[in-house]
């Protein structure tokens, strides 16, 4: 009787499991999603809805959740490891084992996101909202799309029994949004577990597919990054009572210096990557912008065009032309009825690769033109050489890009922002920022209000990365 009851109970469980599977497949079909797309969506939703704001969220929880997905797909415990170097901080390293014929490749994505206030957004930033053909959420593009796509694709490879020529390593790391300031993310992994993430090359965030009027115009491959460096500007003063104001006012000194900085532009400085960028971008720009790009690249630029005013007026293009320094934080005074004893500002600079850092500080002091404004460098620059345009990698990207986005130009880029790819490059692992995620070039919302990505681009980009990684891992697409 006991065995019969057990058999009946097992049958009920099996029937329930089959019903759930059929219901899930039916729901996916009803939504127009394949089972594979449904899995990608489910992983993405789970990841997005774990609050991983760098300062207050829990990347360890996110790392454990993704580890559970991989273990459930059949990955051995030894091949899925979560490390927590500090409370609420987590890094996941997973490995799909190949034949070992070639050195491993590394897939890198970060779990942490920047802060988002509910009152600033039109939707809840920590719920995945599908609306008007977009997925809205903090981290929807930066960088939980890539994290979810990589996890989904590893699960898919495992279920297929795929045996690559090289190991495929996945690293989901924490604290990228602070450039791993506290050394609990990629720096910790490199220092403590270099053997687990050592690879011939890495794929990372930093390059996306650009859409203009709905048409794909470029598929970016980030091979280098500008150097991010912060400076503190301070003016100190004896202060006094506000009823007897003096001309020597700390706030005025600082404000006037910042106005001078706002009108200053660093000189033009091109490199191999940015030359290729402007050369290819000129193909799909209007006549006026294209002519300035070609003039910029000529052997003997026209002196009258050296300001390149139209290019410089475009913030995206201007960031490719030169070092930039911009005031981002401001503070001054201690009481409404007291003259300020201290006024301060923080300035964020994005320095062109190869430009001496000390010269930037000297330039700031010269432009501020006030001995009362002291300039202090706040952090240590992460300098890294560009990754070479590897023939195998670029060839695979060119081939697949023609299939997915026939109108797009494959475009080497220098990122004006910063990623943890710089740490990998410094560690001898060439790194390529390349996501396969398509978005409007004039609607960039990462770190901003109502961050979003196209639903179509989510599924398309996930499939693109699936095929690209398969190609690069040795089997072809």
HELIX and SHEET records of a PDB file:
HELIX    1   1 UNK A    2  UNK A   30  1                                  29    
HELIX    2   2 UNK A   35  UNK A   48  1                                  14    
HELIX    3   3 UNK A   59  UNK A   72  1                                  14    
HELIX    4   4 UNK A   77  UNK A   79  5                                   3    
HELIX    5   5 UNK A  118  UNK A  120  5                                   3    
HELIX    6   6 UNK A  144  UNK A  160  1                                  17    
HELIX    7   7 UNK A  176  UNK A  178  5                                   3    
HELIX    8   8 UNK A  186  UNK A  192  1                                   7    
HELIX    9   9 UNK A  194  UNK A  197  1                                   4    
HELIX   10  10 UNK A  242  UNK A  244  5                                   3    
HELIX   11  11 UNK A  250  UNK A  262  1                                  13    
HELIX   12  12 UNK A  272  UNK A  281  1                                  10    
HELIX   13  13 UNK A  282  UNK A  284  5                                   3    
HELIX   14  14 UNK A  287  UNK A  297  1                                  11    
HELIX   15  15 UNK A  303  UNK A  305  5                                   3    
HELIX   16  16 UNK A  309  UNK A  313  1                                   5    
HELIX   17  17 UNK A  315  UNK A  321  1                                   7    
HELIX   18  18 UNK A  357  UNK A  368  1                                  12    
HELIX   19  19 UNK A  391  UNK A  404  1                                  14    
HELIX   20  20 UNK A  421  UNK A  426  1                                   6    
HELIX   21  21 UNK A  455  UNK A  472  1                                  18    
SHEET    1   A 6 UNK A  80  UNK A  86  0                                        
SHEET    2   A 6 UNK A  89  UNK A  96 -1                                        
SHEET    3   A 6 UNK A 166  UNK A 173 -1                                        
SHEET    4   A 6 UNK A 102  UNK A 110  1                                        
SHEET    5   A 6 UNK A 201  UNK A 204  1                                        
SHEET    6   A 6 UNK A 430  UNK A 433  1                                        
SHEET    1   B 3 UNK A 129  UNK A 131  0                                        
SHEET    2   B 3 UNK A 134  UNK A 136 -1                                        
SHEET    3   B 3 UNK A 452  UNK A 454 -1                                        
SHEET    1   C 4 UNK A 409  UNK A 415  0                                        
SHEET    2   C 4 UNK A 215  UNK A 225  1                                        
SHEET    3   C 4 UNK A 209  UNK A 212 -1                                        
SHEET    4   C 4 UNK A 438  UNK A 440  1                                        
SHEET    1   D 4 UNK A 324  UNK A 332  0                                        
SHEET    2   D 4 UNK A 342  UNK A 351 -1                                        
SHEET    3   D 4 UNK A 227  UNK A 236 -1                                        
SHEET    4   D 4 UNK A 374  UNK A 377 -1                                        
SHEET    1   E 2 UNK A 240  UNK A 241  0                                        
SHEET    2   E 2 UNK A 338  UNK A 339 -1                                        
END                                                                             
